């Protein structure tokens, strides 16, 4: 059945006066269009195009850190995280939790007092200290410092922010592509392009949860990202950074932070891919009243 034939079924439901079927369809269609348009200006509304199983409104979002709640796609898998991944995840969460900023400042002050007088710590030194040893110093101070449970959930797909993501292994040998991600930093506006390799739901022993995406990130230098003469952004995934092989690597990102992109192979150079940005389905640019 062709799409327009299926659409006729919905149009026939608008007929309330069989003597004037065309005008009934036109009138009801205009009314529904107007209601749908006005509903987008309401803070809480449930339009017909929003009513799908991927809406995480039924999930207790207060139990998730950083607004990372979404809906897993496919069968979830219970896994045991290795020690290296566990430390990397714990360090990443601690670095981005604003509620413990005072603890981070106390830690830096303690480290400064350990050093000789007039020893200056550069911002890079402070960042390295926090990455390497803050999680050990912070242990046993609050629940978050205890670290996550080694038992975690793994998904092959995830729906969040209107995007449907799937891991690169899930869409291998398929025509569809849902593994492209981009994370733009708040400071500096640097865009990190990557390929989604894993999706984890991390549990902090029942206190709270967080959903993390593990990505293959392209190098942000000219070796991994460039812009051509036409203004298109190209990325090269043969030169990856933060692969997760070393403890100091940072391959994770919060599920809420990423947006979806598509990669089109450059016909002139197979190692480079053209970035195509997309928008979530059912997203409207509404003028504020």
KOLPAKOL-289983 format. One line per field, with one value per residue (C-alpha): residue number from 1; x, y, z. Coordinates in nm, 4 decimals. Layout:
BEGIN
i: c(NUM ...)
X: c(X ...)
Y: c(Y ...)
Z: c(Z ...)
This chain:
BEGIN
i: c(1 2 3 4 5 6 7 8 9 10 11 12 13 14 15 16 17 18 19 20 21 22 23 24 25 26 27 28 29 30 31 32 33 34 35 36 37 38 39 40 41 42 43 44 45 46 47 48 49 50 51 52 53 54 55 56 57 58 59 60 61 62 63 64 65 66 67 68 69 70 71 72 73 74 75 76 77 78 79 80 81 82 83 84 85 86 87 88 89 90 91 92 93 94 95 96 97 98 99 100 101 102 103 104 105 106 107 108 109 110 111 112 113 114 115 116 117 118 119 120 121 122 123 124 125 126 127 128 129 130 131 132 133 134 135 136 137 138 139 140 141 142 143 144 145 146 147 148 149 150 151 152 153 154 155 156 157 158 159 160 161 162 163 164 165 166 167 168 169 170 171 172 173 174 175 176 177 178 179 180 181 182 183 184 185 186 187 188 189 190 191 192 193 194 195 196 197 198 199 200 201 202 203 204 205 206 207 208 209 210 211 212 213 214 215 216 217 218 219 220 221 222 223 224 225 226 227 228 229 230 231 232 233 234 235 236 237 238 239 240 241 242 243 244 245 246 247 248 249 250 251 252 253 254 255 256 257 258 259 260 261 262 263 264 265 266 267 268 269 270 271 272 273 274 275 276 277 278 279 280 281 282 283 284 285 286 287 288 289)
X: c(0.0000 0.1338 0.1785 -0.0897 -0.3361 -0.2700 -0.3157 -0.6614 -0.7679 -0.6995 -0.8689 -1.1855 -1.2126 -1.2579 -1.5833 -1.8721 -2.1137 -2.1284 -2.3149 -2.0096 -1.7230 -1.4529 -1.5363 -1.5543 -1.2060 -1.0659 -1.2266 -1.1185 -0.7687 -0.7211 -0.8485 -0.6047 -0.3165 -0.4017 -0.4243 -0.0920 0.0758 -0.0575 0.0355 0.4032 0.3884 0.2751 0.5410 0.3757 0.1764 0.1276 0.0756 -0.0113 0.3372 0.4928 0.3014 0.5442 0.7094 1.0426 0.9233 1.1000 0.8361 0.7332 1.0871 1.1875 1.4251 1.5263 1.7266 1.9559 2.2497 2.3023 1.9633 2.1009 1.7758 1.6402 1.5039 1.7180 1.6649 1.6814 1.7588 1.9701 2.2809 2.4163 2.7957 3.0846 3.3039 3.6781 3.8828 4.0220 3.6797 3.5429 3.8125 3.7701 3.3944 3.4341 3.6891 3.4677 3.1608 3.3569 3.5063 3.1658 2.9615 2.9021 2.7766 3.1289 3.3069 3.3920 3.5615 3.7674 3.8825 3.9764 4.1714 4.3670 4.4462 4.5731 4.7973 4.9323 5.0262 5.2235 5.4503 5.7241 5.6387 5.5987 5.5388 5.2827 5.0325 4.9169 4.5580 4.6994 4.8694 4.5451 4.3508 4.6064 4.5895 4.2110 4.2207 4.4859 4.4323 4.1153 3.8986 4.1286 4.1304 3.7545 3.6839 3.4713 3.3644 3.0209 2.8189 2.9427 3.3033 3.2402 3.2385 2.9992 2.8966 3.0960 2.7668 2.6303 2.3800 2.4800 2.2525 2.2970 2.0748 1.9388 1.6715 1.7320 1.6833 1.4696 1.7606 1.7783 2.1355 2.2759 2.6278 2.8547 2.8617 2.4801 2.4487 2.7425 2.6644 2.3376 2.2206 2.1129 2.3549 2.2805 2.6219 2.7518 2.7816 2.9137 2.9780 3.0374 3.2106 3.0524 3.3892 3.5527 3.2811 3.5097 3.3215 3.4337 3.3111 3.2968 3.1447 2.9279 3.0888 2.9093 2.6219 2.6385 2.3936 2.6055 2.4560 2.5900 2.4614 2.0987 2.1649 2.1530 2.2343 2.4031 2.3979 2.7276 2.8197 3.1617 3.2855 3.5674 3.6696 3.8500 4.1580 4.0554 4.3739 4.4174 4.5174 4.1606 3.9316 3.9449 3.7188 3.7174 3.6807 3.3014 3.2715 3.2038 3.3578 3.5560 3.6758 3.9290 3.8711 4.2033 4.3569 4.1628 4.2181 4.1075 4.0529 4.0291 4.3386 4.5225 4.3944 4.4272 4.2064 3.8583 3.6374 3.3047 3.0410 2.7019 2.4124 2.2452 2.5456 2.5640 2.3811 2.3514 2.5459 2.5899 2.9147 2.9331 3.2437 3.4520 3.4787 3.8211 3.9693 3.8258 3.9864 3.7892 3.4157 3.1902 2.9865 2.6129 2.4334 2.0729 1.7918 1.5666 1.2379 0.9374 1.1585 1.0184 1.1826 0.9065 0.9090 0.8807 0.5652)
Y: c(0.0000 0.3416 0.6108 0.8369 0.5463 0.4984 0.8711 0.8511 0.6342 0.9202 1.1745 0.9655 0.9799 1.3572 1.3159 1.4208 1.5309 1.2875 1.5425 1.7700 1.5274 1.7489 2.0494 1.8285 1.6954 2.0423 2.1942 1.9209 1.9071 2.2822 2.2543 1.9733 2.1649 2.4682 2.2648 2.0941 2.4283 2.5880 2.2859 2.3441 2.6657 2.4798 2.3660 2.0283 1.8750 1.5375 1.5779 1.2839 1.2751 1.2528 0.9459 0.6650 0.3999 0.5808 0.8598 0.8147 1.0144 0.7033 0.6563 0.8071 1.0735 1.1916 0.8714 0.9595 1.1992 1.4765 1.4199 1.1126 0.9157 0.7784 0.4526 0.1548 -0.0130 -0.3880 -0.6416 -0.5141 -0.7097 -0.7443 -0.7148 -0.6876 -0.3843 -0.4333 -0.2345 0.0084 0.0990 0.1323 0.3844 0.5782 0.6027 0.7082 0.9764 1.1104 1.1392 1.3088 1.5666 1.6748 1.6743 2.0382 1.9369 1.8417 2.1525 2.2518 1.9129 1.9624 2.3018 2.1524 1.8781 2.1301 2.3369 2.0267 1.9403 2.2954 2.2824 1.9639 2.1456 2.3939 2.7549 2.9659 2.6526 2.7463 2.4948 2.5663 2.4848 2.1853 2.0627 2.1003 1.9098 1.6286 1.6067 1.5827 1.3209 1.1054 1.1148 1.3049 0.9910 0.8281 1.1348 1.1695 0.8079 0.7509 1.1172 1.0866 0.8179 0.9296 0.8772 0.5095 0.4599 0.2711 -0.0900 -0.3244 -0.4773 -0.2580 -0.2714 -0.2558 -0.1531 -0.1825 0.1198 0.4173 0.6780 1.0239 1.3894 1.2792 1.0843 0.7092 0.5895 0.2459 0.1172 0.0767 -0.3018 -0.3112 -0.1461 -0.3221 -0.4368 -0.2408 0.0449 0.2557 0.4611 0.5715 0.5625 0.9104 1.1425 1.4906 1.6556 2.0313 2.1717 2.4610 2.6356 2.7068 2.5414 2.2588 1.9798 1.6228 1.3860 1.0156 0.6761 0.5196 0.1925 0.1091 0.2225 0.1653 0.2297 0.2669 0.2073 0.3719 0.1004 0.2097 0.5761 0.6969 0.5949 0.7493 0.6546 0.6904 0.6564 0.5149 0.6620 0.6310 0.9970 1.1531 1.3638 1.7304 1.8487 1.8799 1.5136 1.4139 1.7065 1.9605 2.1847 2.1808 2.4696 2.4306 2.4630 2.0966 1.9382 1.6197 1.3713 1.0906 0.7906 0.6292 0.8676 0.8204 0.9761 0.8544 0.4997 0.3741 0.1566 0.3685 0.4591 0.8334 0.8146 0.9667 0.7816 0.8426 1.1122 1.1637 1.0515 1.3911 1.5790 1.4253 1.5012 1.2771 1.3202 1.1130 1.0374 1.0251 0.8726 1.1175 0.9778 1.1386 0.9968 0.6915 0.7800 1.1044 1.1312 1.4319 1.5281 1.5771 1.7213 1.6281 1.7437 1.5414 1.4286 1.6440 1.9378 2.2804 2.6224 2.8098 3.1865 3.2805 3.4721)
Z: c(0.0000 -0.0970 0.1715 0.0250 0.0331 0.4029 0.4544 0.2955 0.5893 0.8317 0.6072 0.5889 0.9686 0.9397 0.7478 0.9732 0.6994 0.4088 0.1984 0.2166 0.2711 0.1165 0.3329 0.6450 0.5775 0.5116 0.8210 1.0633 0.9165 0.9680 1.3266 1.4066 1.2499 1.4638 1.7846 1.7114 1.6436 1.9631 2.1754 2.0978 2.3002 2.6129 2.8596 2.9171 2.6375 2.4784 2.1071 1.8865 1.7354 2.0836 2.1935 2.1296 2.3422 2.3305 2.5582 2.8958 3.0863 3.2823 3.4214 3.7551 3.6234 3.9712 4.0131 3.7203 3.7339 3.4767 3.3101 3.1353 3.1476 2.8232 2.6875 2.6059 2.2702 2.2426 2.5107 2.7978 2.8919 3.2451 3.2430 3.4875 3.4241 3.4266 3.6772 3.4199 3.2806 3.6337 3.7284 3.4022 3.4564 3.8192 3.7308 3.4528 3.6779 3.9566 3.7198 3.5934 3.9138 4.0160 4.3614 4.4722 4.3457 4.7048 4.7545 4.4398 4.5649 4.9029 4.7294 4.5204 4.8318 5.0125 4.7188 4.7065 5.0756 5.0140 4.7719 4.8363 4.8970 4.5831 4.3742 4.1125 3.9780 3.6263 3.5210 3.3348 3.6547 3.8502 3.5854 3.5903 3.9705 3.9642 3.6900 3.8581 4.2339 4.3249 4.3208 4.5791 4.8075 4.7773 4.8738 5.1870 5.2070 5.0456 4.8692 4.5289 4.6373 4.6951 4.3232 4.0965 4.1133 3.8914 3.7767 3.4975 3.2139 2.8505 2.5645 2.1909 2.1341 2.3250 2.2671 2.4193 2.3206 2.0262 1.8745 1.8301 1.8807 1.8055 1.8603 1.5605 1.6068 1.6054 1.2631 1.1021 0.7459 0.7511 0.5336 0.8305 1.0390 1.3951 1.5617 1.4752 1.7772 1.8436 2.1789 2.1844 2.4915 2.6796 2.7112 2.3782 2.1713 2.0564 1.8773 1.9395 1.6686 1.7349 1.6746 1.9438 2.0519 2.3800 2.6017 2.9777 3.2593 3.5721 3.9157 4.2319 4.4664 4.4456 4.5294 4.1704 3.8148 3.5141 3.1454 2.9604 2.5945 2.5123 2.1854 1.9365 1.9220 1.6283 1.6908 1.7231 1.5506 1.1742 1.1729 1.2583 1.1716 0.8904 0.6852 0.3059 0.0617 0.0543 0.4316 0.5071 0.8163 0.7536 1.0165 1.0041 1.2313 1.1522 1.4084 1.7316 2.0733 2.4177 2.2987 2.6575 2.6315 2.8890 3.2335 3.1696 2.8602 2.8681 2.6171 2.7942 2.7577 2.9193 2.7021 2.7438 2.6028 2.2576 1.9372 1.6360 1.3140 1.0005 0.8235 0.4444 0.2927 0.0929 -0.2623 -0.3071 0.0135 0.1862 0.5203 0.5510 0.6164 0.5633 0.8707 0.8200 1.1218 1.1877 1.4115 1.6404 1.4988 1.5979 1.7002 1.6159 1.6320 1.8088 1.8596 2.2269 2.3137)
